């Protein structure tokens, strides 16, 4: 019934129950006193004072001196009312049920039990004063049991309310932590997209810009040689034509990458299919694509890593492998998602992996996602790239 322990609705409900008990005791006790000619007016005044004091309960703080003063005043009123009753069982002693519940609701367990013990002693003293010994003690027994029962029930309610409040506080903390994690994940994915676009911009500048610069120089030289050495000028024009074709192929690859869906709803199977088709059209290298029948659920960061690994591998095949066929495979096995890209080209020396193929960024991204990237080759035997990402890590990382 304390406002510090219960929400306003529950506080008012418990106070209503207390007043209903008080009203029932007043009607029954005063009517019996009036029938036998007892001091019912004095009892009515004491009952009215008891009811007025109960109105202070919502304003009392748990385990405060005002609460102890309130209980002491109410216990004194009940003790004064009990001897006024003429019947063997005093109706007014029922008011101590309310005080027992209030004490156990608003006080620690030890102090609440102390108040129940004090109420029992006061009630027993009033019964012995009115009924004598041992009749007063025998009359006390059902009341003492009632005080303990209602007090225990109130204590259980108080503990349940405290547990509910702790659960709500913990839930609020977890929801806030989850919100922060979601915001962090969104920032990480946005940063990954921005970094990837920056990489593509640098790649376009380094590769396409270089080829076009060389082509421009070759054309200027060919223009000067046309009057004096047309055969050499023709060879230079042919070189420029080859450079432009290669630049066009690289431009198509870069534009396809820029147009690839990088948002959170990227469909990896469709993106890989489009990547393979565009690669075949640009390079005339056959791509043998194998995808799982059912795609596992992956977060955007994992889908992006797999897509970029396939894209980088195909770009390296185009530039260095001199291959006729590429095998692009995505498979789910042993709790992992695996991307495999292999070719039938000329391969490369082992010490050329980092410097020649620029896969360091992909490897770092794989490690960040809990996986690994491996590139294998032997001269004349083609190259093979494998990217492993754990599905368990992916599912935990998936936003709700």
C-alpha positions as CSV (number, residue, x, y, z in Angstrom):
1,X,0.0,0.0,0.0
2,X,3.0,2.3,0.0
3,X,3.4,4.6,-2.9
4,X,7.1,4.0,-3.0
5,X,6.6,0.3,-3.6
6,X,3.6,0.1,-6.0
7,X,2.2,2.1,-8.9
8,X,-0.6,4.5,-8.2
9,X,-3.4,2.1,-9.4
10,X,-2.2,-0.8,-7.2
11,X,-1.7,1.6,-4.2
12,X,-5.3,2.8,-4.5
13,X,-6.6,-0.8,-4.9
14,X,-4.9,-2.0,-1.7
15,X,-6.1,1.1,0.2
16,X,-9.6,0.4,-1.0
17,X,-9.4,-3.2,0.4
18,X,-8.2,-1.8,3.7
19,X,-11.1,0.7,3.8
20,X,-13.6,-2.1,3.0
21,X,-12.2,-4.1,5.9
22,X,-12.4,-1.0,8.2
23,X,-16.0,-0.3,7.1
24,X,-17.1,-3.9,7.7
25,X,-15.5,-3.9,11.2
26,X,-17.1,-0.6,12.0
27,X,-20.6,-1.7,11.0
28,X,-20.5,-5.0,12.8
29,X,-18.7,-3.9,15.9
30,X,-20.7,-0.7,16.5
31,X,-24.0,-2.4,15.9
32,X,-23.1,-5.1,18.4
33,X,-22.0,-2.5,21.0
34,X,-25.2,-0.6,20.5
35,X,-27.4,-3.7,20.9
36,X,-25.8,-4.5,24.3
37,X,-25.7,-0.9,25.4
38,X,-21.9,-0.6,25.2
39,X,-19.9,2.6,24.7
40,X,-20.6,2.7,21.0
41,X,-20.1,6.4,20.6
42,X,-16.5,6.2,22.1
43,X,-15.9,3.2,19.7
44,X,-17.2,5.2,16.8
45,X,-14.8,8.1,17.5
46,X,-11.9,5.7,17.8
47,X,-12.9,4.0,14.5
48,X,-13.3,7.4,12.8
49,X,-9.8,8.4,13.9
50,X,-8.4,5.0,12.6
51,X,-10.0,5.6,9.2
52,X,-8.6,9.1,9.0
53,X,-5.1,7.9,9.7
54,X,-5.3,5.3,7.0
55,X,-5.7,8.1,4.4
56,X,-2.1,9.0,5.2
57,X,-0.7,5.6,4.0
58,X,-0.1,6.6,0.3
59,X,2.1,9.5,1.5
60,X,4.3,7.5,3.8
61,X,7.7,6.3,2.8
62,X,8.9,2.8,3.5
63,X,10.7,2.2,6.7
64,X,10.5,5.9,7.8
65,X,9.9,7.2,11.3
66,X,6.5,8.5,10.1
67,X,5.5,5.0,9.2
68,X,6.5,3.6,12.6
69,X,4.6,6.5,14.2
70,X,1.6,5.7,12.1
71,X,1.7,2.0,13.1
72,X,2.1,2.9,16.8
73,X,-0.9,5.2,16.7
74,X,-3.1,2.7,14.9
75,X,-2.1,-0.2,17.2
76,X,-2.9,2.0,20.2
77,X,-6.4,2.7,18.8
78,X,-7.1,-1.0,18.1
79,X,-5.8,-2.0,21.6
80,X,-8.2,0.6,23.1
81,X,-11.1,-0.7,21.0
82,X,-10.8,-4.4,21.8
83,X,-11.9,-4.2,25.5
84,X,-15.0,-2.3,24.6
85,X,-16.5,-5.3,22.8
86,X,-18.8,-7.5,24.8
87,X,-18.5,-10.7,22.7
88,X,-15.8,-13.3,23.3
89,X,-14.2,-12.7,19.9
90,X,-13.6,-9.0,19.4
91,X,-14.5,-7.7,15.9
92,X,-12.2,-4.7,16.4
93,X,-9.1,-7.0,16.6
94,X,-9.6,-7.7,12.9
95,X,-8.2,-4.2,12.2
96,X,-4.8,-5.6,13.2
97,X,-5.0,-7.8,10.0
98,X,-4.7,-4.5,8.0
99,X,-1.9,-3.2,10.2
100,X,0.0,-6.5,9.8
101,X,-0.3,-6.4,6.0
102,X,0.8,-2.7,6.0
103,X,3.9,-3.4,8.1
104,X,5.0,-6.3,6.0
105,X,4.4,-4.4,2.7
106,X,6.3,-1.3,3.8
107,X,9.0,-2.6,6.1
108,X,11.9,-5.0,5.8
109,X,11.1,-8.6,6.7
110,X,12.7,-8.4,10.2
111,X,11.0,-5.2,11.2
112,X,7.7,-6.2,9.7
113,X,7.7,-9.4,11.8
114,X,8.6,-7.4,14.9
115,X,5.5,-5.3,14.4
116,X,3.4,-8.4,14.0
117,X,4.8,-9.7,17.2
118,X,4.0,-6.4,19.0
119,X,0.5,-6.4,17.6
120,X,0.0,-10.0,18.9
121,X,1.2,-9.0,22.4
122,X,-1.0,-5.9,22.5
123,X,-4.0,-8.0,21.3
124,X,-3.3,-10.7,23.9
125,X,-3.0,-8.1,26.7
126,X,-6.3,-6.6,25.7
127,X,-8.0,-10.0,25.7
128,X,-6.5,-11.0,29.0
129,X,-7.6,-7.7,30.5
130,X,-11.2,-8.3,29.3
131,X,-11.5,-12.1,29.6
132,X,-8.9,-13.0,32.2
133,X,-6.4,-15.9,32.1
134,X,-6.3,-18.4,30.3
135,X,-9.4,-17.4,28.3
136,X,-7.8,-14.3,26.9
137,X,-4.8,-16.3,25.7
138,X,-7.0,-18.9,23.9
139,X,-9.0,-16.2,22.3
140,X,-5.7,-14.7,21.0
141,X,-4.6,-17.8,19.0
142,X,-6.8,-17.4,15.8
143,X,-6.0,-13.7,15.7
144,X,-2.3,-14.3,16.0
145,X,-2.5,-16.8,13.1
146,X,-4.4,-14.3,11.0
147,X,-1.8,-11.6,11.7
148,X,1.0,-13.8,10.5
149,X,-1.0,-15.1,7.5
150,X,-1.9,-11.7,6.2
151,X,1.5,-10.3,6.9
152,X,3.2,-13.2,5.0
153,X,0.9,-12.8,2.1
154,X,1.7,-9.0,1.9
155,X,5.4,-9.8,2.1
156,X,5.1,-12.2,-0.9
157,X,3.3,-9.5,-2.8
158,X,6.0,-7.0,-2.0
159,X,8.8,-9.3,-3.2
160,X,6.9,-10.1,-6.4
161,X,6.5,-6.4,-7.1
162,X,10.2,-5.8,-6.4
163,X,11.1,-8.6,-8.8
164,X,8.8,-7.2,-11.5
165,X,10.4,-3.8,-11.2
166,X,13.9,-5.3,-11.4
167,X,12.8,-7.3,-14.5
168,X,11.4,-4.1,-16.1
169,X,14.6,-2.2,-15.4
170,X,16.7,-5.0,-16.8
171,X,14.5,-5.2,-19.9
172,X,14.9,-1.5,-20.4
173,X,18.7,-1.8,-20.2
174,X,18.7,-4.7,-22.6
175,X,16.5,-2.8,-25.1
176,X,18.8,0.2,-24.9
177,X,21.9,-2.0,-25.4
178,X,20.1,-3.7,-28.4
179,X,19.3,-0.3,-29.9
180,X,22.9,0.9,-29.5
181,X,24.2,-2.4,-31.1
182,X,21.8,-1.9,-34.0
183,X,22.9,1.7,-34.5
184,X,26.5,0.5,-34.4
185,X,25.9,-2.3,-36.9
186,X,24.2,0.2,-39.3
187,X,27.2,2.6,-39.0
188,X,29.6,-0.3,-39.6
189,X,27.7,-1.4,-42.8
190,X,27.5,2.2,-44.0
191,X,31.3,2.6,-43.5
192,X,32.0,-0.7,-45.3
193,X,29.9,0.5,-48.3
194,X,31.7,3.9,-48.3
195,X,35.1,2.2,-48.1
196,X,34.2,-0.1,-51.0
197,X,33.1,2.8,-53.2
198,X,36.3,4.6,-52.4
199,X,38.3,1.5,-53.4
200,X,36.4,1.3,-56.7
201,X,37.1,5.0,-57.4
202,X,40.8,4.5,-56.8
203,X,40.8,1.4,-59.0
204,X,39.1,3.3,-61.8
205,X,41.6,6.1,-61.6
206,X,44.6,3.7,-61.4
207,X,43.6,1.3,-64.2
208,X,41.3,3.1,-66.6
209,X,43.2,6.4,-66.2
210,X,46.5,4.7,-66.8
211,X,45.3,2.9,-70.0
212,X,43.7,6.0,-71.4
213,X,46.8,8.1,-70.7
214,X,48.9,5.5,-72.5
215,X,46.4,5.4,-75.4
216,X,46.6,9.2,-75.7
217,X,50.4,9.2,-75.9
218,X,50.3,6.4,-78.5
219,X,47.9,8.3,-80.7
220,X,50.0,11.4,-80.5
221,X,53.1,9.4,-81.6
222,X,51.1,7.7,-84.4
223,X,49.9,11.0,-85.7
224,X,53.5,12.3,-86.0
225,X,54.7,9.0,-87.7
226,X,52.0,8.8,-90.3
227,X,53.8,10.9,-92.9
228,X,57.2,9.3,-92.4
229,X,56.5,5.7,-91.1
230,X,52.9,4.7,-91.7
231,X,53.6,1.0,-90.9
232,X,54.8,1.8,-87.5
233,X,52.0,4.3,-87.0
234,X,49.5,1.5,-87.9
235,X,51.1,-0.8,-85.2
236,X,50.8,2.0,-82.7
237,X,47.1,2.5,-83.6
238,X,46.5,-1.2,-83.2
239,X,48.1,-1.0,-79.7
240,X,45.8,1.8,-78.8
241,X,42.8,-0.2,-80.1
242,X,43.8,-3.1,-77.8
243,X,44.3,-0.7,-74.9
244,X,40.9,0.8,-75.4
245,X,39.2,-2.6,-75.6
246,X,40.8,-3.6,-72.3
247,X,39.9,-0.3,-70.8
248,X,36.3,-0.7,-72.0
249,X,36.2,-4.2,-70.4
250,X,37.5,-2.8,-67.1
251,X,35.0,0.1,-67.3
252,X,32.2,-2.4,-67.7
253,X,33.4,-4.3,-64.7
254,X,33.7,-1.2,-62.6
255,X,30.3,0.1,-63.6
256,X,28.7,-3.2,-62.9
257,X,30.3,-3.1,-59.4
258,X,29.0,0.4,-58.8
259,X,25.5,-0.7,-59.9
260,X,25.5,-3.8,-57.8
261,X,22.9,-3.7,-54.9
262,X,24.9,-2.9,-51.8
263,X,21.9,-2.2,-49.6
264,X,20.9,-4.5,-46.7
265,X,18.4,-6.3,-49.0
266,X,21.1,-7.5,-51.4
267,X,20.1,-10.8,-53.0
268,X,23.5,-12.5,-53.2
269,X,22.5,-15.2,-55.7
270,X,21.1,-12.7,-58.1
271,X,24.1,-10.4,-57.7
272,X,26.5,-13.2,-58.4
273,X,24.5,-14.3,-61.4
274,X,24.6,-10.8,-62.8
275,X,28.3,-10.5,-62.0
276,X,29.1,-13.8,-63.9
277,X,27.0,-12.8,-66.9
278,X,28.6,-9.4,-67.1
279,X,32.1,-10.9,-66.8
280,X,31.4,-13.3,-69.7
281,X,30.1,-10.6,-71.9
282,X,33.0,-8.3,-71.2
283,X,35.9,-10.9,-71.5
284,X,34.6,-13.9,-73.5
285,X,35.8,-16.1,-70.6
286,X,33.3,-18.8,-69.7
287,X,32.0,-18.6,-66.1
288,X,30.6,-21.9,-64.6
289,X,28.3,-20.7,-61.7
290,X,27.1,-23.0,-59.0
291,X,24.7,-21.7,-56.3
292,X,23.0,-23.5,-53.4
293,X,19.3,-24.5,-53.9
294,X,18.4,-22.5,-50.7
295,X,20.4,-19.5,-49.8
296,X,21.1,-19.2,-46.1
297,X,20.2,-16.0,-44.2
298,X,23.2,-13.7,-44.2
299,X,23.6,-10.1,-42.9
300,X,24.5,-7.4,-45.4
301,X,28.2,-7.3,-44.3
302,X,28.6,-11.0,-45.1
303,X,26.8,-10.8,-48.4
304,X,29.0,-7.8,-49.4
305,X,32.2,-9.6,-48.4
306,X,31.2,-12.7,-50.5
307,X,30.2,-10.5,-53.5
308,X,33.4,-8.4,-53.3
309,X,35.6,-11.5,-53.1
310,X,34.0,-13.0,-56.2
311,X,34.3,-9.6,-58.0
312,X,38.0,-9.3,-57.1
313,X,38.7,-12.8,-58.1
314,X,37.1,-12.4,-61.5
315,X,39.0,-9.1,-62.0
316,X,42.3,-10.9,-61.3
317,X,41.4,-13.6,-63.7
318,X,40.8,-11.1,-66.4
319,X,44.0,-9.2,-65.8
320,X,46.5,-11.9,-65.1
321,X,45.3,-15.5,-65.5
322,X,45.0,-15.8,-69.3
323,X,42.2,-18.3,-68.6
324,X,39.5,-19.7,-70.8
325,X,37.2,-20.9,-67.9
326,X,36.3,-19.7,-64.4
327,X,34.4,-21.8,-61.8
328,X,32.4,-19.7,-59.4
329,X,30.8,-21.7,-56.6
330,X,28.9,-20.7,-53.4
331,X,28.2,-23.6,-51.0
332,X,27.0,-24.2,-47.4
333,X,29.0,-26.9,-45.6
334,X,29.9,-27.7,-41.9
335,X,28.4,-24.5,-40.4
336,X,30.1,-22.2,-42.9
337,X,29.3,-20.5,-46.2
338,X,32.1,-21.0,-48.7
339,X,32.9,-19.0,-51.8
340,X,35.2,-20.8,-54.3
341,X,36.6,-19.1,-57.5
342,X,39.0,-21.1,-59.6
343,X,40.4,-20.8,-63.2
344,X,42.4,-22.8,-65.7
345,X,44.9,-20.0,-66.4
346,X,48.7,-19.8,-66.0
347,X,48.7,-19.4,-62.2
348,X,51.2,-17.3,-60.3
349,X,54.3,-17.7,-58.0
350,X,53.5,-18.0,-54.3
351,X,55.3,-14.8,-53.5
352,X,53.2,-12.8,-55.9
353,X,50.0,-13.2,-53.9
354,X,49.9,-9.9,-51.8
355,X,51.6,-7.6,-54.2
356,X,50.2,-8.9,-57.5
357,X,46.6,-9.5,-56.5
358,X,45.7,-6.9,-53.9
359,X,43.7,-9.2,-51.7
360,X,44.9,-7.8,-48.4
361,X,41.6,-5.8,-47.9
362,X,39.5,-8.9,-48.5
363,X,41.5,-10.9,-46.1
364,X,41.1,-8.3,-43.4
365,X,37.4,-8.1,-44.0
366,X,37.1,-11.9,-43.7
367,X,38.9,-11.9,-40.4
368,X,36.6,-9.1,-39.0
369,X,33.6,-11.3,-39.9
370,X,35.1,-14.4,-38.2
371,X,36.2,-16.2,-41.4
372,X,39.3,-16.6,-43.5
373,X,40.4,-16.1,-47.1
374,X,43.0,-18.3,-48.8
375,X,44.5,-18.0,-52.3
376,X,46.3,-21.0,-53.8
377,X,48.1,-21.5,-57.2
378,X,50.9,-23.2,-59.0
379,X,52.5,-22.0,-62.2
380,X,50.6,-23.5,-65.1
381,X,47.9,-24.9,-62.9
382,X,45.5,-22.0,-62.5
383,X,44.5,-20.2,-59.3
384,X,41.9,-20.8,-56.7
385,X,40.4,-18.4,-54.1
386,X,38.5,-19.7,-51.1
387,X,36.5,-17.5,-48.6
388,X,35.0,-19.1,-45.5
389,X,32.5,-17.3,-43.3
390,X,30.8,-18.9,-40.2
391,X,27.1,-19.2,-40.4
392,X,26.7,-19.0,-36.6
393,X,28.5,-15.6,-36.6
394,X,26.3,-14.5,-39.5
395,X,23.0,-15.5,-37.8
396,X,24.0,-13.7,-34.5
397,X,25.0,-10.6,-36.5
398,X,21.7,-10.5,-38.4
399,X,19.6,-7.6,-37.3
400,X,16.1,-8.4,-36.2
